[in-house]
Amino acid sequence: MNKRSHAFTALFLMFLFIFPVALLLVQTFSGRWAWPQVLPEEWSWRAWRILGDQAGPLLKSLGTSLGYSLASTLLSLVLCLAPAAALVRGDLPRRGAIETLLMAPVMVPPVAFSLGIHFIFLVLGLADSWLGVVLVLTAFAYPYMLRALIAGYTALGEDYATAATNLGANSLQRLLGVELPLLVPAAVSGGSVVFLVAFSNYFLVFLVGGGSVTGFSGYLFPFLSSSDRPVAASLTLIFLGIPLVLFGILETTVTRWYRHRGMGDGS
Amino acid sequence: MPYSRRSSLLRLLPLVLPVGGLFLAGAMATFAQSFGALSPLPGAKISWDAWKTLFSNNWILSSVLFSLAIALSSATLSVILGTILAWRIHQLPGPWRSIAMTYKIPLILPHLTVAYLTVLLFGQSGVLSSWAAKLGWIQEIPDFPNLLYGGYGIGVALAYVMKETSFVALMASGMLLKLDDRFVLSARMLGASRFAVFRDIVLPHLRPVLVSSFLILTLYALGGFEIPWLIGESRPQMLSITAYDIYFRHDLSRRPEAAALLGLLMILSTLLIPLTFVLLGKKTSHE
């Protein structure tokens, strides 16, 4: 294939995938935009002004979302550390089958199992609670963390742990002082996906959170089905932007932390 | 120092107890409800009725078939488009390839957002409709085909395709990195056409990943909630919404039907998931 056709492919793809985001951006600043105009006839800050007036509830729902998403991420990390180590280093019968079983929640159609889980939560008194939301999000998203930690443990090998043991470290010191710091890149990459899944989820939060836990997705929903397209578009951009910003911050801080500790470039 | 069998099994417990317990208990509660147990109604009897209704009620049956059709067609289209996308990107030289990485954008878009974008793009007064009018292809808004609410579920299928094509491309790209370029080069030198290379080398290499992606996407679309909840039609209706409606919005005596519907979905996914992993784990013949 020649150069021009490569350039064409690349630019076409860029257009295809950037266009929807650009469309949202144009939509947020549109004032009057009647069919069949390709661009708005009038531009306006109205949507952002409305968001400014709504800042209280908007920030509250964002805070709730960030809270339960981060909690699910941390809980996934705590739950997955030992099983990941066992899957890599352990002596397990039918290791492949166990791994498949543990990875399965990621592929299960959410509706199929979540109504049953909701019923269990009702019995346990976890429905309509923050803890219930964190648990159900973790149950569906932890496999991303597990997979990343399995890769992390595989790359890490056992030499560091052996050396630490020979120097007299107990298992807790070994985990916290030696292995956990080295597993940070794996935990970050798995955690990013867990966070993203939790943050962008609507259904599980809506189902288990009921009326008492409303995250950003729940806040956004009525706007998406309303006819006020500029406001819906600006909220959608926020929905898209927050994970991006967080990943950006995470990437730079983790890299810096690693350089600071003299442990390579964090890659 | 590898862990002993006992300590390895103990180490699995943090996941197996809470998460396994949750799924297992949830599944058991659902099946119990489908037979009429755990009902808050006085005098509820244990019976097969809900499962019989599942296969005799036209509304439920049509919802199951409609969802299957949407799931299979959107998964098929995503796999085809995603494969072509991945192969085109794989062939790009370095600098262009990094520009083409924008294909990953839909991976971070939440499903709700994608559903909303579908309305903006494909709605009767949406962007494509405006362009069609500017080009003189249509005169009025109703001239644009009613993709979203025309009764064929095209809107829901389009939303899934927009979201999942990138997923297939991501899975396929990973696999393409493992493809030995020398196969492609020698085939080309021996006179194979570009299409022949794609058909006889690239596709067989990608097959396990494509089949498993297809299964994953089919399952997801079958039980996905967000997209049909926002832009789905009420008639015909996607299975997840039907189950939700019967479960929560109808009177309690119909809850076993919803539970049976969910049970059916569970059985389906329990059968398909192991198959998917077997395919994913399979080594290709080149390795």
Interface residues (C-beta under 8 A of the other chain):
Chain A: M1 H6 A7 T9 A10 L11 L13 M14 L16 F17 I18 P20 V21 L23 L24 Q27 W35 P36 Q37 V38 V78 L79 C80 L81 A82 P83 A85 A86 L87 R89 G90 D91 L92 P93 G96 I98 T100 L101 L102 M103 A104 P105 M107 V108 P109 P110 V111 A112 F113 S114 L115 G116 I117 H118 F119 I120 L135 V136 T138 A139 Y142 L146 E158 A161 T162 T165 L196 F199 S200 N201 Y202 F203 S217 L220 F221 L224 S225 R229 A232 A233 T236 F239 L240 P243 L244
Chain B: M1 P2 Y3 S4 R5 S7 S8 L9 R11 L12 L13 P14 L15 V16 P18 V19 G20 L22 F23 A25 G26 A27 M28 A29 T30 Q33 L38 L85 R88 I89 Q91 L92 P93 W96 R97 I99 A100 T102 Y103 K104 I105 P106 I108 L109 P110 H111 L112 T113 A115 Y116 L117 L120 L121 S125 V127 S129 S130 W131 A132 A133 K134 I141 S166 I216 L219 Y220 L222 G223 G224 F225 E226 W229 L230 S240 A243 Y244 Y247 A258 A259 L262 L265 M266 S269 I273 P274 T276 F277 G281
